[in-house]
Amino acid sequence: MILPRMGLGCMELSHAYGVAPSPEDGERMIRAALDAGVRLLDTATLYGGGRNEELVGRAIKGRRDDALLASKGGMAMVDGVKTIDGRPDTLRAQVDASLSRLGVDRIDLYYLHRWDKKVPIGDSVGALAEAVEAGKIGGIGLSEVSVARLREALAVAPIAAVQNEYSLWSRNPELGMLEATRAAGVALVAFSPVARGFLADGIADPDALAEKDIRRAMPRFQPEHWPANAALLPAWRSLAAEAGCTPAQLALAWVLSRGPHVTAIPGTTSLEHVRENQAAEALAVDDALLARAGALIGTATVSGPRYNAAQSEEVDAEAFGVVL
């Protein structure tokens, strides 16, 4: 499956980053994003407890052919609690529910949102392979998995994409996944490619984030790490100015430079930012400047892990300082 180099992560329109826009505004933004050339829309069963899929479905009504539609199952809100469940029967039911909420008869790409560590990944992938055979989904994806899990999954069925966090300040795919996906002909879809807004220079003070914003629980935005990270921003702004682009565009250009099989799916609630992000695909940034960006913002310079202990337990992807 060939994916666009740039897509739109739709989560923020319903979930996780504080106060979401109204559903009507979210729908308008998605339709305007399609008008602006966005083709890949990424949603999930989890986001907004299903409301995000419904929103995306309403937005693409009458424009199904304009969108490459990606969603996810295996993690959902159950009685108000985020629940990871990769059992085949659960995934079968969630695929059908996603189809209904999106109002389509086929989802182009469907990810296992998280590997359920109580269920062999081959069992979960097998259920999604059945959905491919039934014509309900076009391809199978995995999210926040390790190279070992990708290889196990590939032994069961073709895998179209792996969606893991990847940005200048989260280099985890460089611990094997970047090369493994390239070698296997699998797309690597980078979520949070502008570091949850940090590399867009969009966070002046984490204490000002909305009460339920998920970044409040992430170590890099907390008092013991934020000052060191914020100290990187003046040089980052200067580097973007030297490149003749915005900080967010430089971050996206760097991610896309990591290989032709890499796709970025920045999320936003702003159409202006959608257009800014789309323009990053056409940027020609000097390799030497990209290398300087990588030296300025990276594992050696960023303070704090990407997830707290509880969040880390949910994922399977390689982590720095952890032997899998």
N, C-alpha and C positions, 0 to 999 in steps of 0.2 A: 504494500500500500504506500503510495507516494503522498506525503502530507505537504501542505503549504509550509513555507519556512516560518510564517508568523500566523498566530491565531489569537483568539480572544478567550481568556479564562472568565467564565460567567459567574463564578462563585460570589464575588463581591456584590452582585446585584441582589443577593438574597441572604447572605450568610457570612459570618466570621469577622468582618472588618467594621464593627460598629453599626451605625445606623445606615441601613440600605435605602436606596431610592425607592419611590413608590413603584409598584408593579407596572403602572402605565409608563412611567419614565424609563424603567428598565427595558420594556418592550420597544419603546421609541429608540433607545440607544442601540439596541441590537439591530434593528432595521436600518438605522443610519450607519452602523458599522458595516453591514452588508453592502450598503450603497458605496461605502468608502473602500471596498475591496477586500474586507475580511471574508474568509471562506471557512475557516475552521472554528467551530464553536464548541467549547468544552464545558460540560455540566456534570452532574452526578446525582444519584439517588439521595445522598446525604444532604446536599446543599438546601438549606431552608426546609428540611424535612419533606422534600419533594417539590416544594414551591418553585425552585429554580428551573427544574425540568418543565413544569407547567408554563412558566414565564417564557422560556426559550421556545416551547412549542407554539405558544400564541404568536410570538414574534416572527416565526418562520412560516406561519400559515400562509399558503399561497406562494411561498418562495422556497419550497423544499429543495429545488435543484440548485439554489444559490449557496447552500451550506453543506459542508462536510461536518456531520454531526457526531460528536463524541460524548459518551456518558459513562457512568461507572456504577458498579454494584459491589456487594460484599461488605459495605459499611453503610449503616443507616441509623436514623433516629428510631428507637424502639421504646415506646412509653416515655419519651422525653430524654432518653439516654443514648449516646452514641455507642453503637454496637457493631463489632466486627464479626461477621458470620459468613464464612465461605463454603458452607455446606451446599452440595449441588441443588437440593430442593429449594433452598433459600435463593440461590442465584437464578434458578429458572423462574421463580416467582417475581424476583426483582427485575429481570429483563422484561417480562410481560408488563409489569407496572410502569417501567420506564417508557416502553412503547406507548402505553395508554396516556401517560402524562404529557409526553411529547407530541402525541397526536400523529404518529407516523407508523408505518408498517415495517420499517427497517432502520436500524441505527448503524451508521457507517463503521464506528469503532467503539467497542465496549470494553472497558477496563475492569479487572479485578482491583478494586480501590485499595485494598490492603490484603496481604496474605494473612489468612486466619491460621495462626500457628498450631491450632488444634486439628487442622484438616490438611492432609497432603495436598500440595498445590496442584498435583496432577488431577485430583478429584475435582477441584474447582475449575481448572482449565478444561477438563473434559465436559463439564456442564456447559461452558461457554462454546466449546466446539460443537455441541449439539445445537446450540442456538444459531451458529454459523450454517450448519447443514440445513436447518429449518428456514433459513433466509431471514431470520429475525435480526441478526447483526452481520456486518460485513467483515469485521476482523476483530481479533482478540488483542487486548492490551493488558499490561500489568503496571501497577503503580507502587512506588517506594519498595522495590524489591532489590535483592542482591543478585550478583552474577550467578551464584549457585542456583538460586530459585529460577532465574531466567533459563538456565540450561535444563533444569528439571521440566519446566513448562514446554520448552522446545521439543523435548522428547515425546510429548503428548500431542501437540498441535502446533501449527504455525503461529508465531506471535508477530503482530504487526508493529507494535510500539511498546516502549517502556516509558512511563511518565514518572520521573524522579525530579526532586528539587535540584536545580543547577543554576548557579550564578557566580559572579566573581567572589562573593563571600561565602558560598556553599559549594565547595569543589568535590563533594563526595563522589560524583560519577567518574572522576579521574582516578578513583581507586579500583578501576576495572570495568565499570559499566560503559564508559564512553567507547572504549576499544571493543568490548564484547558485542555491543549493539552494531557497531560499524562492521565487524567481521561477520555477523550473522545476517546482515541486511535488514536489521530492525531499526525503526525510527526511534530516536531518543528525544522525547518531548520534555522540555525544561519548564517546570512550573516555578513560579516566583523568580523569574529571571532578572528582575530589578530589585531583588532582595527585600521583598515585602515593603517596597516604597523607599527603602533606605538609599538605594543608588539612584532613585529619581529625585533625590534631595527633597523628599516630600514630608519628612518628619522632623519637626523642630524640637519637639519635647515629647517623649513617650508618655509622660504623665498627663498630657492633654488628649491622649487617645480615648476613644469612647470606652465606657466601663466594660463592655463585653467584647471589645476588640481582642482577637486571639493573640496579638503581638504582646499584650501585657504579660502573658505567661511565658514568653520566649526569652531565654537568658540574655540575648544580645541587646534587648531593649530595656533591660533592668539596670538599676543604679550601679551595680558592681561592674558592669561591662559597657554601658552606654557612653560614658565620657570618653573612653578610649576609642570607641567606634566613631563617635561624632568628630573626634579630632582628625579623622581621615578625610572629612568632607571638604574642607577648603582646597586641599590639593586635588581632590576628585573633581570639584567644580572647575578648577583651572585646567585640568587635563581635557575635560569635555569642551571647554572654550577653545583650547588649542586644536581640537579635532573639528571644530566648527559645527558642533551639534549639542543637543541637550544632554544632561547627565544620564537620563533614562535611555536615550538613543545610543550613547556610548556603551552602556551596560548590555543592551540588546545586541549591538554589533559584535561585542566580544563573544557573547553566547553563540551567535550564528557562525562566528569564525571557527568554532571548535570542530566543525565538520559539516559536510553537505547533508548528512543524515540527521542533523539537529534542528529541531523546531522549537520556537519559543511561544509560550502562551501567557503573556502578561495579562493581568486582570486590572480592570478599572471601572469606575462609574462615570467617567467623563469621555464624551465623544472627542473632545479636543485631544485627550491623551491617546485615544484609539488612533487618531490620524497621525499623531507624533510617533507612536510606536510603529505603525505601518511604514512610515517613511524610513525607519531605521534599516529596513531590509535592503534598501537601495544605497545605503551609505558606503562609501569607499574609504575606510579608515586604514591608515598606514600600519603595516604589521609591527613596526617598531613601537608605535604609539599604543597598539593593543597589548604589546608585551609590557610596556610601562604600566598600563592599567592593571594587568595581572600581577605585577610586582607591588603596586600600591595597595590593592584590595585583594586579599587572599588569606589562605590558612595561617600564614605566619604573622599577619598584621591584624586580623579581625579578632576581637575579644569575645570569648564565650562560645559554647556549643549552639547548634542551631535549634535543638529541642531541649526541653527539660526532661527529667527522668521518666515521668509518666508518658510524655509524648514519644520518647525514644523507644519505649516498650512496644508501641503500636507498629513500628516500621521494621523492615528487614534490610533496608539498603545499607551498604558499607558505611562505616563511620570512622573518622580519624581517631586513632588511639584505641580502636576496638578490633579484636581479631575474631572474625566470624568462623 
